[in-house]
Amino acid sequence: MHIKKGDIVEKLVNIGILLSQEKNLRKLLNKIVEEVINFTGAEGGSLYIKKGNTLHFMVFKNRILEERVSPDLLKKRIKKSSFEIKGTSIAGACVKRGEIIAIPDMDRVEELGFKYDRRMDKDLGYKTKSLLSIPLKGPQGEIIGVLQIVNLPEGSFEKEELRLARAMASQAAIALSNALLLDELKNAQLDTIYRLSRVAEFKDRETGDHIRRMSLVSKYIASAMKNDPDFIELILYASPMHDIGKVAIPDSILLKPARLTKQEFEIMKTHTKIGAEILKGAETPILKVAYKIALYHHEKYNGTGYPEGLKGYEIPIEARVVAVADVFDALVSKRPYKEPWPLEKTKEFIVSQKGQHFDPVVVEAFIKVYDKIISLYQKPGTLYSNQDLA
């Protein structure tokens, strides 16, 4: 290692603290690889997560390649993929054996019984000279991933150096195990929220995916506005409950295949207050945000919306974001009373309502991520994934 012996323990402790503080799974994965490269003095590293009998490639970093190769080319050549765990691959053997696999000389990798794809090295003018593959073990000793380090400094394959690499990997495994558990809980929580929110949508099969899509659109817009990551996550989690109050609206109105009468529309408008009543008094941050969204997502920027006729910044930012996402998805979706609008026509309508129905800042953010938004509609059946929660 390039660190002085006297500093190693302190460095390991500091790394452990740093990793334990990061709860976002994607950021943690990147941070693990970055810290391992810095700690060992290696040129690069990668990380895989184990799911069942499959390894999923998650992170690749290489400081030499990042200096030599353009980001676009590097991104193009690095394909995030998954593969079945087999003993012929280095990472697969690392999982099956449950131990470090150290290869000081990659020119001899085939002699050791492993298959290694050198195409990326050849394409990018790089040479992988050495590789260290370390299993990441969870609290019960189960393997949750594999950390690989390439081109370590000379002397890094001595017994003491490998012990330090294992200690570093143990720090990473603890943080990763906690983050994976938290991520699993978040996914379960989001699934529960989605299923509860579907109570209001269940009577209308045409709107079955509405709450999923509009919550992702809300998240994309909030991200484009450079909001805090925690706020963005709250938007993703809370927005599915925007129409929870529709559970109390009669089917004769909710599913009417024609324009509502004035009296029927007044009844329909009550879903905002009913939803707020359902969510009122909650102590969790998600439900507090959901309360604001349910109550105010039909307010308009110019003050002509309902239920309170709020104007401009009087409307909570959460509701201003969801208003755009909700209207966009409603227009491009089939409803009992209308056929779906074309995507471009819907975009033009959203833009035309800037400063009227919608907050101009939110509309500008919508335009920035429009290509990402329409990908949801070009891939039917799009659901949540870990990538969406990051």
C-alpha positions in Angstrom: 0.0 0.0 0.0 1.1 3.6 -0.6 0.0 4.6 2.9 2.5 4.7 5.8 1.9 1.8 8.3 1.3 4.2 11.1 -1.6 5.8 9.3 -3.3 2.6 8.1 -5.5 2.0 11.2 -6.7 5.6 11.3 -7.3 5.5 7.6 -9.4 2.4 7.8 -11.5 3.8 10.7 -12.1 7.0 8.8 -13.1 5.1 5.7 -15.5 3.0 7.8 -17.1 6.1 9.2 -17.3 7.8 5.8 -19.0 4.8 4.2 -21.4 4.2 7.0 -22.7 7.8 6.6 -23.8 7.2 3.0 -27.3 5.8 2.8 -27.9 6.3 -1.0 -27.1 2.9 -2.6 -25.7 4.2 -5.9 -23.6 6.9 -4.2 -22.3 4.3 -1.7 -21.2 1.9 -4.5 -19.2 4.6 -6.2 -17.7 5.8 -2.9 -16.6 2.2 -2.0 -14.7 1.9 -5.3 -13.2 5.4 -5.0 -12.0 4.8 -1.4 -10.5 1.4 -2.3 -8.6 2.9 -5.2 -7.3 5.7 -3.0 -6.4 3.3 -0.1 -4.6 0.8 -2.2 -3.0 3.0 -4.8 -4.5 0.9 -7.6 -5.4 2.2 -11.0 -9.0 1.1 -10.9 -11.7 -1.0 -9.5 -15.2 -2.4 -10.0 -18.0 -3.7 -7.9 -20.6 -6.4 -8.4 -23.7 -7.1 -6.3 -24.9 -10.7 -5.9 -28.5 -11.6 -6.5 -29.4 -15.2 -6.4 -27.0 -17.0 -8.7 -26.2 -13.8 -10.7 -23.6 -11.1 -10.3 -24.7 -7.6 -11.4 -22.0 -5.2 -12.6 -22.6 -1.9 -10.8 -19.5 0.4 -10.8 -16.4 0.8 -12.8 -13.7 3.4 -12.1 -10.2 3.7 -13.5 -8.1 6.8 -13.0 -5.8 6.1 -15.9 -8.5 5.5 -18.4 -10.4 8.5 -17.1 -7.4 10.6 -18.0 -6.8 9.1 -21.4 -10.3 8.3 -22.8 -13.3 10.7 -23.3 -16.1 10.1 -20.9 -18.5 9.3 -23.7 -16.3 6.6 -25.2 -15.6 5.1 -21.7 -19.3 5.0 -20.9 -20.0 3.4 -24.3 -17.4 0.6 -23.7 -18.4 -0.1 -20.1 -21.6 -2.1 -20.3 -23.5 -2.6 -17.1 -24.5 -6.2 -17.3 -25.2 -9.3 -15.3 -23.9 -12.8 -15.6 -24.4 -16.2 -14.0 -21.9 -17.1 -11.3 -19.5 -19.7 -12.7 -16.1 -20.8 -11.4 -14.4 -20.1 -14.7 -14.8 -16.3 -14.2 -12.6 -14.6 -11.7 -15.5 -12.9 -9.9 -17.6 -16.1 -10.1 -14.8 -18.1 -8.5 -14.4 -15.5 -5.8 -18.1 -16.1 -4.9 -18.0 -19.8 -5.1 -14.8 -20.1 -3.0 -15.7 -17.3 -0.7 -12.1 -16.1 -0.6 -9.8 -13.6 -2.2 -8.4 -14.4 -5.6 -5.1 -12.7 -6.2 -3.6 -12.7 -9.7 -0.3 -10.7 -9.7 0.3 -11.5 -13.4 -2.8 -11.4 -15.6 -0.7 -12.8 -18.5 -1.0 -16.1 -16.7 -4.7 -15.9 -15.9 -5.7 -18.7 -18.3 -3.0 -21.0 -16.8 -4.9 -20.6 -13.5 -8.1 -21.9 -15.1 -10.0 -18.6 -15.6 -11.5 -17.0 -18.6 -10.8 -13.3 -19.1 -12.2 -11.0 -21.8 -9.4 -8.6 -23.0 -11.5 -6.8 -25.6 -12.0 -3.7 -23.6 -8.2 -3.4 -22.8 -7.5 -3.8 -26.5 -10.1 -1.2 -27.6 -8.9 1.4 -25.1 -5.2 0.8 -25.3 -5.0 -0.4 -21.7 -3.3 -3.4 -20.1 -4.7 -5.1 -17.0 -1.5 -6.3 -15.3 -2.8 -7.5 -12.0 -6.2 -8.2 -10.4 -7.4 -8.7 -6.8 -10.9 -10.1 -6.4 -12.4 -9.8 -2.9 -15.7 -11.3 -1.7 -17.9 -8.9 0.2 -19.6 -10.7 3.1 -22.8 -9.8 5.0 -23.5 -10.1 8.7 -24.1 -13.9 8.5 -21.1 -14.6 6.3 -23.2 -14.6 3.2 -21.6 -13.2 0.1 -23.4 -10.0 -1.1 -21.0 -8.8 -3.7 -17.5 -8.8 -5.2 -14.9 -6.0 -5.2 -12.2 -6.1 -7.9 -9.1 -4.0 -7.9 -6.8 -3.8 -10.9 -3.1 -2.8 -11.4 -2.1 -2.5 -7.8 1.4 -1.1 -6.8 4.3 -3.5 -6.7 4.3 -5.5 -3.4 0.6 -5.4 -3.0 0.2 -9.2 -3.2 2.3 -9.8 0.0 0.4 -11.5 2.8 0.2 -8.4 5.0 -1.0 -6.3 2.1 -3.7 -8.8 1.3 -4.8 -8.7 4.9 -5.2 -4.9 4.7 -7.2 -5.2 1.5 -9.5 -7.7 3.2 -9.9 -5.3 6.2 -10.8 -2.5 3.7 -13.3 -4.8 2.0 -14.9 -5.7 5.4 -15.5 -2.0 6.0 -17.1 -1.7 2.6 -19.2 -4.9 3.1 -20.7 -3.6 6.4 -21.8 -0.3 4.8 -23.1 -2.1 1.6 -25.1 -4.7 3.7 -26.8 -1.9 5.6 -27.5 0.1 2.4 -28.9 -3.0 0.7 -31.2 -3.6 3.6 -32.3 0.0 3.6 -32.9 -0.2 -0.1 -35.0 -3.3 0.3 -37.1 -1.6 2.9 -37.5 1.4 0.7 -38.6 -0.8 -2.2 -41.1 -2.6 0.1 -42.4 0.7 1.4 -42.8 2.1 -2.1 -44.6 -1.1 -3.2 -46.9 -0.7 -0.2 -47.6 2.9 -1.0 -48.3 2.0 -4.6 -50.7 -0.7 -3.7 -52.6 1.5 -1.2 -52.7 4.3 -3.8 -54.2 1.9 -6.3 -57.4 1.7 -4.2 -58.5 5.0 -5.8 -57.4 3.8 -9.3 -58.5 0.2 -9.1 -62.0 0.8 -10.4 -60.6 2.2 -13.7 -58.2 -0.3 -15.4 -57.1 2.3 -17.9 -55.4 4.3 -15.2 -53.6 1.3 -13.6 -50.1 2.6 -14.4 -50.9 6.3 -14.0 -49.6 6.6 -10.4 -46.3 4.8 -11.2 -45.6 6.9 -14.3 -46.6 10.3 -12.8 -44.5 9.7 -9.7 -41.5 9.0 -11.9 -42.2 12.0 -14.0 -42.5 14.0 -10.7 -39.1 12.7 -9.6 -37.4 13.6 -12.9 -38.8 17.1 -12.8 -37.7 17.6 -9.2 -34.2 16.3 -10.1 -33.9 18.8 -13.0 -34.7 21.6 -10.5 -31.6 20.6 -8.6 -33.5 19.8 -5.4 -32.0 18.0 -2.4 -31.8 14.2 -3.0 -34.0 13.6 0.1 -36.7 15.9 -1.3 -36.6 14.2 -4.6 -37.0 10.8 -2.9 -40.0 12.2 -0.9 -41.6 13.4 -4.1 -41.2 9.9 -5.6 -42.7 8.2 -2.6 -45.5 10.7 -1.8 -46.8 11.5 -5.2 -48.6 8.1 -5.8 -51.0 9.2 -3.1 -52.1 12.4 -4.9 -55.6 11.0 -5.8 -56.2 8.8 -2.8 -59.3 10.9 -2.1 -61.0 9.5 -5.2 -61.8 6.4 -3.2 -64.9 8.3 -2.0 -66.0 9.5 -5.4 -69.0 7.6 -6.9 -68.3 5.4 -9.9 -71.0 7.2 -11.8 -68.8 10.3 -11.7 -65.4 8.8 -11.6 -66.0 6.5 -14.7 -68.4 8.7 -16.6 -67.6 8.4 -20.3 -68.5 12.0 -21.0 -68.0 15.5 -19.7 -69.0 16.0 -16.1 -71.9 18.4 -15.3 -71.2 21.3 -13.1 -72.7 19.6 -10.1 -70.7 16.4 -10.8 -67.5 18.4 -11.2 -68.0 20.0 -7.7 -68.3 16.5 -6.3 -65.2 15.4 -8.1 -63.2 18.3 -6.7 -63.9 17.1 -3.2 -61.3 14.3 -3.7 -58.5 16.8 -2.8 -60.0 17.5 0.6 -60.9 13.9 1.2 -57.4 12.8 0.4 -56.0 15.5 2.7 -58.4 14.3 5.5 -57.1 10.7 5.0 -53.5 11.8 5.3 -53.9 14.6 7.9 -52.0 14.3 11.2 -49.4 11.9 9.9 -45.9 12.2 11.5 -43.7 10.6 8.8 -42.1 12.9 6.3 -43.5 10.9 3.3 -47.1 11.3 4.5 -46.6 14.9 5.4 -45.6 15.6 1.8 -48.4 13.4 0.5 -50.9 15.5 2.5 -49.7 18.7 0.7 -49.8 17.0 -2.7 -53.2 15.4 -2.2 -54.7 18.8 -1.1 -53.0 21.2 -3.5 -52.1 19.4 -6.8 -55.1 20.9 -8.6 -54.2 24.5 -7.6 -53.1 26.6 -10.5 -50.2 29.1 -10.6 -52.6 31.9 -11.7 -54.9 31.3 -8.7 -57.8 29.7 -10.6 -57.4 26.2 -9.3 -59.0 24.4 -6.4 -59.7 23.7 -3.5 -58.4 27.0 -2.1 -57.5 29.1 -5.1 -53.9 29.5 -4.1 -51.6 31.5 -6.4 -47.9 31.2 -7.3 -45.6 30.3 -4.5 -48.5 30.1 -2.1 -48.8 26.6 -3.6 -46.4 24.1 -2.0 -43.5 23.2 -4.3 -44.4 19.5 -4.0 -47.9 20.2 -5.4 -46.5 22.5 -8.2 -44.2 19.7 -9.4 -46.9 17.0 -9.2 -49.4 19.2 -11.0 -47.3 19.1 -14.2 -46.6 15.4 -14.0 -50.2 14.5 -13.2 -51.7 16.6 -16.1 -49.1 15.3 -18.6 -49.8 11.6 -17.8 -53.5 12.2 -17.7 -53.5 13.7 -21.2 -51.3 11.1 -22.8 -53.3 8.2 -21.2 -56.7 6.8 -22.3 -59.6 7.7 -20.0 -63.3 6.7 -20.0 -64.1 10.2 -21.4 -61.3 10.6 -23.9 -58.6 9.0 -26.2 -54.9 9.6 -25.4 -53.2 12.7 -26.7 -50.0 12.5 -28.8 -46.9 13.1 -26.7 -45.8 16.2 -28.7 -49.2 17.8 -28.5 -49.2 17.2 -24.8 -45.8 18.8 -24.4 -47.0 21.8 -26.3 -50.0 22.2 -24.0 -47.8 22.0 -20.9 -45.5 24.7 -22.3 -48.5 26.9 -23.3 -49.7 26.8 -19.7 -46.5 28.2 -18.2 -47.4 30.9 -15.8 -51.1 30.1 -16.1 -51.8 26.6 -14.9 -48.2 25.7 -14.1 -45.2 27.2 -12.3 -42.8 28.5 -15.1 -39.7 27.0 -13.2 -41.4 23.6 -13.1 -42.2 23.7 -16.8 -38.6 24.6 -17.7 -37.5 21.6 -15.6 -40.1 19.4 -17.4 -38.6 20.5 -20.8 -35.1 19.6 -19.6 -36.0 16.1 -18.8 -38.6 15.6 -21.5 -36.6 12.9 -23.4 -36.3 11.0 -20.2 -40.0 11.3 -19.5 -41.2 10.1 -22.8 -39.0 7.0 -22.5 -41.5 5.8 -19.9 -44.2 5.8 -22.5 -42.1 4.2 -25.2 -41.4 1.2 -22.9 -44.8 -0.1 -21.8 -44.9 -1.7 -18.4 -42.1 0.4 -17.0 -41.9 -0.1 -13.2 -39.8 1.1 -10.4 -36.2 -0.1 -10.1 -33.3 0.6 -7.8 -32.0 3.0 -10.4 -35.1 5.1 -9.9 -34.6 5.3 -6.2 -31.2 6.6 -6.4 
